[in-house]
């Protein structure tokens, strides 16, 4: 089976897309064919009736995928709310079967596959179905993205325990520095505490990068190899 991962977060705004793009760019730079998808995206801008899924577009660019946007992102909505509520507002039914069909099409021409969820594991997609259920349906291990700030230990442990209790394998945690250094002393200790208390590997930490001044962050080949073997 080709290595595939479901990227989730402890909350919205923790940098799931950035983490997924770091993985996509790094695998691509190492010579892998990368498939990436954002099955559902809400809060899309409306450009004369055409919805612009910014997260999906970033994933497409980072992965270098030639797949159509309708495959990378089969469901998109303007309202910045949960997928279930957004889809019901517009009379759309989000179907796992359609998402799986797009996933299968993408992975056919890929060496590694990345699927980014919306929000956290318990965000509702449709009646009685959450992002965790989608990860289970696709049969993917989960990578948890958390922001390096005060409070992240609790949020990360809750997410890891939720995933495990629902039968998901947790491949690891990515700690993301979403803001410049701000005097939050917890940032120096969160990494070690999360790895010790969660008992899952902390895969890597993303430094804060000023996109206007600094090159994109890339992972070393040895880290990519260990992730694929996990």
N, C-alpha and C positions, 0 to 999 in steps of 0.2 A: 504494500500500500504506500502511495506517495505521502510524504510528510505534509500534514495539513493542520492548521490551528485556527481556533475561534478566539478572536481578540475581544475581550470584554473589559469593563471598567468598574471601579468602585463607585463611580458617580458620573454624571455628565460633566464635561469640562476638565477632565483629568488628563486628556491628551491621548485618547485611544487612537485617533487617526494619525497623530504624529508618531506614536509607537509602531503602528502598522506600517507607516511609510519608511521608518528606519529599517524595519525588517525587510520590506520589499526592496528598497534601494541597496541594502547590504547583500541580499541574496543575488540580486541582479548583477551587482559589481563583481560578485564571486563566480559569475558564469552560469547561474541557475536561471531557468525559465520560470518566471513568477506569475502565478494567477492570483488575482485579488478581487474581492467583491464586497460590497456593502449592500446586503439584501434589501434593507429598508432604510430610507433616510427621510427625516422630517425637517421642517424649517428651511425648505429649499426656496430660493429666490425665484420669482416669476418674471421671466423676461419675454414679454409679449406672448404669453400663453405657453412658453417653453420653460419647464422647471429645471433649475440648475442645481444639481446635487454636488456641492463643493467637496464634501468628504470623498465621494466616489471618484470625482475628477482628480483629486490629489492621489488617490490610490492607483488610478489608471496611469498617471504620469510617473509615479515612483516605481511601479512595477514594470513599466514599459510595455504593458499589455496592448495588443492590437484588437482585442475584443471590443464589441460594441458596447456603448454605455448602457443599453437596455438589458444586457446580460450581466454586466458588472453591478448594476443597480436596477433590479426589476421593479421595485416599488419606491415611489417618491411622492412627498406631500409638502404643501406650503406651510401648514400649521406647525409651530415648534412645540409639539406635544407628543404623547406616547403614540407609537404606531397603531395600536388598536383604536384609540380615540380619533386619530387623524383619518384612518381608513374608513371608520364608520361615518365620520362627518361627510366624506365624499362618496359614500355608498360603494366602497371597494372592499372586497374580501381578500385578505392576504393568505395565500395558499403555500404551505410548505412544499408541496409537490412542484410548484413552479420554481421556487427558490432552488430546490434540489436539481431540477433540470438545468438551470443556469450554472449551478456549481459543477455538475458533471461535464457540461460543455467546456467550462474554463479549465478544469483539471486535466482534461484530455490532452491539452497541449502545454502542460506545465510540469515542472519538476517539484515545485513546492506551492502550496495553496494557503492563502490568508483570507479569512472571513472576518470582517469587522461588524460587531453587533451595534445596536443603538442603546445608549445608556448602559445600565447594569443588567445583571442576569435576570432579575425579576420584573423587568419592564415588560408590560403586556403587548403581545403582537396581535392576538385575536382572542376571542372568548375562551378562557381556560388554557391559553398557550402563552408562554413567555420566551424571552431570549434563551434561557437555559434549555427550554424544550426544543428550540431550534438547533442548538448545539448538539443535543442528544440525538435529534432526528438525523443530523448530518454525520453523526458519529465522530465528532471532533474533540480533541483535548482542548482545554481552555488555557489561555494566557491572560492573566489579570494585570491591568494597568492601573497604577495608583499614583497620585500626586504626592511629591515629597514635601509634606507640610504637617503641621501639628494636627493630630486627629487621624492620620492615615493608618496608623497601626490598627485601630479598631475597625475602620472601614475595610481594610484589606483582609483582616482575619474573618470578618463577617462574610465577605464575598467568597473567600476560600472555603470556609465551612459550609456555606450554602451550596457551592458547586459540588463538593464531596458528598453532601447529604442527598443530592439529587442524582448521584451516580456518575458525575462527570470527573474525568481525570484532569488534574491541574498540572500543566506542564511547567508552570513557574509564574513569577511575578516580575513585571517591569516597573521600576520606580522612575517617575518622570519629574524633572525640575521644571515646572511650568512658568516660574517667575524668576527674576534675578535674585541673588542673595539679599535677604531682607532682615537678617538678624534672628530668624527663627532657629533656635538652637537645636530643635528636634531634628532638623535636616541632617545633622551630623550623626545621628544615632538610629534613624528610622530603618535604614537598610539592614543593619545587623539584627535589630529587634524583630523585624518582619520575618527574616529568614529563620531566626531561632524559634519564634513563636508559631509560625505557620507550618513549619516543617515541610515546606516546599521550596525549591531553589529560587533565589532571587537572580534572575537571568542576567540583567544588566541595569545600569542607571543611565538615563538620558540627561546630559547636562543642559542647562539653559543655554540656548543659542539665539543670538540676534541674527535673524535671517538676512538682514540687510548688510551685515558685516562679516559673517562667518559662514564657512562651507557647511553643508549638511553633515550630520553625525553619521558615521558608518561603523559597523561592527567588524571585529576581526574574524578571519576565516575559521579559526579554531573554535570560537564561540558558536558560529553558525553550524559547524560540524557536530558539536556536542548537542545542540538543540535538535538537530535532525535525528541523532541517535537516541534521544531521550524517549 
